[in-house]
Amino acid sequence: MKSLHDRILLYIICLLFPFIGVIVALIWLGDKDSEKKKMGKICLIMAIASLPFMYLVAGILMHAS
């Protein structure tokens, strides 16, 4: 369905902007297409997993300045 380039771009967006990743994931998890459900699950996992990393980076940057 989606090309590899599109999927990689979407996953990068989910990592950098977790809120957008969660929204996309929730929309696609409700879809009947199994490919979209799979991508939605991956987006949700990546968005949730990126939150602690983002807080860690923000803490390091605030502590450094």
C-alpha positions in Angstrom: 0.0 0.0 0.0 2.5 2.7 1.1 5.9 2.8 -0.4 8.9 2.2 1.8 9.9 5.9 1.6 6.4 6.9 2.8 6.5 4.5 5.7 10.0 5.6 6.8 8.9 9.3 6.6 5.8 8.5 8.7 7.9 6.7 11.3 10.3 9.6 11.6 7.4 12.0 12.1 6.1 9.7 14.8 9.4 9.8 16.6 9.9 13.6 16.3 6.2 14.5 17.0 4.7 11.8 19.2 1.3 13.6 19.5 0.9 13.4 15.7 2.0 9.7 15.8 -0.7 8.9 18.4 -3.4 10.6 16.3 -2.4 8.8 13.1 -2.1 5.5 15.0 -5.6 5.8 16.5 -7.1 6.6 13.2 -5.3 3.7 11.4 -5.9 1.2 14.2 -9.7 1.6 13.5 -9.3 0.9 9.8 -10.3 -2.4 8.2 -7.1 -2.7 6.1 -4.6 -4.9 7.9 -1.7 -3.0 6.4 -2.9 0.2 8.0 -3.6 -1.5 11.3 0.0 -2.8 11.3 1.4 0.7 10.5 -0.9 2.2 13.1 0.4 -0.2 15.8 4.0 0.6 14.9 3.4 4.4 14.9 1.8 4.1 18.4 4.7 2.1 19.7 7.2 4.5 18.3 5.4 7.6 19.5 5.1 6.2 23.1 8.7 5.0 23.1 10.0 8.3 21.9 8.5 10.3 24.8 11.1 9.2 27.5 13.9 9.9 25.0 12.6 13.4 24.3 12.3 14.2 28.0 15.9 12.9 28.5 17.2 15.1 25.7 15.3 18.1 27.0 16.7 17.5 30.5 20.2 17.3 29.2 19.8 20.4 27.1 18.3 22.4 30.0 21.0 21.2 32.4 23.8 22.1 30.0 22.7 25.7 29.6 
